[in-house]
């Protein structure tokens, strides 16, 4: 019994002495989202997504032409903040609060439905108070779907 308590106490001390993202249950750079990047997740958990996007489904197949076009669009519109591999490590995102999400990982999460990703890119950070610009006026919906198709392949 004493040994179990000692191990438990040591483990608890270790948890409270690790870097902030370990204490918050999140991984560091290049893995899952950190700190403030969770703001969209918390917003969705509390409020859901805009109903106009909720049931949207990607009409595009992950064909070579769609993936290549999606990659080109991603590089032109997203990589400066989200990084070339979607890890949230782009040069323009380094000083943003919240930091850009690791969309390569986010796109694989259960909550990242097609509708969620369409809403995120279309409306940008406006609903959650982040610096991400809305792309619904800058890109055609088909182009947003191509980006989503590409991001899911990362």
Buried (B, 14 or more C-beta within 10 A) or exposed (E): EEEEEEEEEEEEEEEEEEEEBBEEEBBEEEBBBBEBBBBBBEBBEEEEBEEEBBEBEBEBEEEEEBBEBBBBBBEEBBBBBBBBBBBBBBEEBEEBEBBBBBBBBBBEEEEBBBBBBBBBBBBBBEBBEBBBBBBBEEBEBEBBBBBBBBBBBB
